[in-house]
Amino acid sequence: MDWTTSNILITGGTGSFGKKFVETMLRDYHPKKLIVFSRDELKQHEMRVGGFDHPSLRYFIGDVRDAERLRRALHGVDVVIHAAALKQVPACEYNPIEAVMTNVMGARNVIEAALDAGVTRVMALSTDKAVNPVNLYGATKLVAEKLFVQGNAYSGASPTRFACVRYGNVVGSRGSVIPLFLEQRKTGRVSVTDARMTRFWITLAQGVKFVIRCTEMMRGGEVFVPKLPSMKMTDLIAVLAADAQVDVIGIRPGEKLHEALVSEDEARHAREFESHFVIEPAQQTWSFETWSDGKTLPADFSYTSLNNTQWLSSQQMAEMIE
């Protein structure tokens, strides 16, 4: 695809991912038009005066809950990157209807507006918490994934295709545990819920590059999963707050010891490539070209932050944080 002739819209465009995506697009890909769609006028203003002011940039106030506003915003758009979400686990648990309205109904609105507007490619961002979810945030993202994958069945003869990218914890993103640990370090005490806990890690720049590459090669109906390194949370604390006392406070409701990016059930219809996995749709009710050039996975395969073969050293994590 040719980004220079494309009109792109990103939902949640003022978030951590959105700002890095806009920065990367303007610097390296030079799209014809890039629309930042979000609901917070202050964040849009701060983004504009903070250097994100370019002839190809447009700022649209809107909420993915508002289907009519989305239809208006998607007029003439070729590519949608759907990054808007409520993602704080405790907030979603306490406000479950709000989480469903944004993460599930918002996904539905993006799909229907994209179909009506004739958008050619829609890439939705997901999370490792959507795999075997134990909290509401993960459950809403699982539903959103299913909606986007099966959204291809509604395309018919239209050119609109949908796919998802699923990855792990983003180093330094808003709400990440890293800023929390850095803040706690000032007190000399850092809390961890369980000393055995592991997580996948990716930088914002890596996430953006992966989303762009997957958008270029998507066929419609896949869930793309990058191969990421893991790290124990206690090892992360050793990098960030080596001199602090570590308090083990017990695992919180809705929290896992280890995260998964590909479940054992999904592995049956997934393909492995050098740098990523492609989970193909389990039920293909539209014309889907299989990723036959990838390797099939063993029947008992799963990709979790515990059974991972890639582990971050302290130096590597320090470099990622920098």
N, C-alpha and C positions, 0 to 999 in steps of 0.2 A: 504494500500500500504506500501511497505518497502522502506523507503528513503535510507537505507544503501546500497541497490543494484541499486539505480537509478542514472542516469546521468541527471543532471539538467542544463538548460540554463536560465539565466535571462537577458532580454533586458533592457537597461537603468540601467545596474548593478552598475554604479558609482554614481547614484543619491541617494537622502536621503533614499528612500525606499530600493533601491538595496543594499546599504551598510548594513542597518539593517537586511535585509533578509539574506545576506551572513553571517553576524555575528551570527545570530540565527541558521542558518543551520549548520554551522561548530561547534557551541557550543552544540547544542541539538539533531541534527538529523543525522550527520555524513554521508553525501551522498558519493557515490562512486566517483562521479566527479561533480564539480560545475563550470560552465562556466559563466564568466562575459562578456557580449557582450555589447559594447558601442563604440561610435565614437571618444572619446577624449583620446588620448594616455597619456596626462599629468595627467588626473584624474585617469587613470588606474595605472600609475607609483606612484602617491601620495597614492593611496589606498594600493598598494603592500608594499611600504616602511613604510606606516603608521600602519602596523601590519597585513594586510590581505595577508599573505603569508603562504600557507598551501599546503601540497602534493596533495590534491584533487582539488585545485583551478587552473583554466585556465583563461587567459585573452585574449579575441578575440577583435581585432579592427574591427569594422563594423558598418554599419548604416542600420536600418530597411527599409530604402528606397532602399537598394541594395538587390534585390531578390536572386541573385546568391551567394552572400556572406552568406546570411541567410541559403541557402540550404547547403552550405559547413559546416557552423557552426553547423547545426542541425543533421549532420550525427552521428548516434548512440545515440542521445539524447532521453530520455524517457519523461521528463517533461519540459515544457516551462512556465515561468512566464513572461508575457509581461508587462513591466513597462515603456518602452520608450515612451515618448510623448513630444510634445511642449505644455506647460500647463499655461504659463503666459497669462492671458486674454488680456491685452493691446497689447502684442507682436503678438498674434494670429490675433487680429483685424487689426493690421497694416501690417501683412504679411500673408494674408489669404491663398495664394497658398501654402506657406511653411507649414502652419498648416495642410492643407489637405494632402500634400505629406507625412508628418510624421505620422499624427494621423489616416488617412484613408487608404492611399496607403500602409503605413507601416503595418497596421493591415492586409490588404489583403496579403501582402508578407509573414507575419508570418503564416497566415492560409495556404497558398499554400505550403510553405516550410515545414511546419509541416505535411501536408498530404503526400507530396512526401517522407519525411524522415521516416514516420511511427511513429511519436511521439504519445504517448498514451494519455497524458493529457496536455491541454493548458489552462492556467488561465490568463485572461486579466484584468488589473486594470482599473476601470472607476471612475466616480465622480458624486456627486449629481448634478453637473451642466449639466449633460446629460439628466436630467429630465425636460421636458418642457423648452428646452434651449432658452436663450435670447441673447447668444453671440456665436461667431464662435467656440471658444474652446469647449463649451458644445455641439454644433451641431456636431462637428467632433467626439466627444466621443460617442454621440448617434449613429452616423453611425457606428463607430467601434463596439459598443455593438451589433448592428444588424448583422454586418458581422460575429462576433464570434458566436453568437447564431445560425444563419442560416448556419454557416460553417459546422455544424453537418450534414446537408443534403448532403454535398459533401463526407462524410466519406465512405458511402456505407458499404462494408464488412471490411474496414480497422478499426483498433482499435482506431483511433484518435478521441478524444472528446474535445469539446471546452466549456468553461463557463466564466463568468465574476464575478468580485467582485466590488461592487459600495459602496463608503463611502464618508464621508464629509471632512471638513478641518482637516489637520494633524498638531498637535501642534509642532511647531519648525521646520517644513520642510523648505527646501530652497524655498524662495519666499513667505513664510507664512506672514500673517499680524503681527504676534507676534514679529519677529525681527524688523519689521518696527516701531512698537509702541515703542520698547525698544530704538531704535535709535532716534526717535522723542522726547522721554522723556528727552534726554540730553538738548534739547532746551527749555524745560518747556512748550511746546505746542504739543498736539497730535490731529490729524485730524481724524474725522469719517464722513462717507458720509451721514449717516442717523441715528438718535438716536434710531429708532425703530428696527434696523437691528438685525437679529438673525442668528446663524450658528450652525451646528452640529460640534462636536469636537471629535477627536480620537488621540491617541498617535501613534508614529511610531511603537513601540513594539506591541501595540494592533492590528494595521493594519497588520503587518507581521504575527502575530499568527492567525488572522482571515483568511488571504489568504492561509496559510499553511493548516488550518483545512478544508477550503472549497475545496482545491485541493484534499485532501484526500477523501472527501465524494461526490464530483461532479459526476453527471451521464451524463452530456452533454446537454447544452442548457439552463441552469439556469443563472439567475443573483442573486447573493447572496448579501444581504443587512444587515449589523449589526444594532442592536438597540443601538443608541448612545445618549448621553446627548446633550442638547442645551445650548446656553448661548447668552445673549444680548451682542453686541459689546461694549456698554457703560459699562457693568459690567466687561468685559474683561479689558477695559482701567483702571477701578478702581483697578483691581488687579495689573496691570503692571506699571501704572503711576498715582497713587492716587493723587499726588500733582500737576499734570500738568493741564494746562487749555485745555479744549476740544473744538476744532473748528469743527462745523458741516458745511461741505463744499458742500453738495448736492450729490445725488446719481449719480454715473458715468454711461455712456452708457455701456450696456451689464451687468449691475449689478442688482441683485434682492434684495428685502428687506428680503426675507426668502427663504431658499432652501428646496427642496423636495428630499426625497430618494425613496419614492414609490408614484406614482401618482394615482389619483382616477381610471383612466382607467386601470392601471397595477394591481390594487388591485383585479380586477375581476379574474385574473388568478395567484394570489399569495397565498402563504401559510405562516402562522405565526408559529414560534417556540419560545422557551423561550428566546433565545438570538439574534435571527435574523429572517429575512424574506427570502423566496425563491420565486422569480418571475419566473414562468414557461413560456416556450415559447408559444406565442399566436398561432403560426401556427406550428404544429408539423408534419413535412414531413419525419421524421425518427422515428425509434423505441425509444420512450421516456418513461421511467418509472416515473409516476407521484409521487409527494411527498405527498401521501395520508395520511401520519401520522401527517401532519401539520394541523392547524386550518384554515378554510376559513375565509376571511375577509368580513366585512359588505360592502354592495354595494357602500356606500358613503365614504368609508375609504380612507384616504390619510395620508402619514407620512411625515410631514414637520417640520422644525425647530421651527415653531410657535406653532403648535398644539401638540407638543411633551409632554409626561407626565414626562420625565426625564430632570431635569435642574441642571446645575452645580452650586455649591456654589463657593464663592470666594476661600475658602480653597481648595476645590477639584481641581479647575483650577490651583491654585498655585502648588499643588502637581503634576499635570500633566506636568506642565512646568518644574519643577525640575527633 
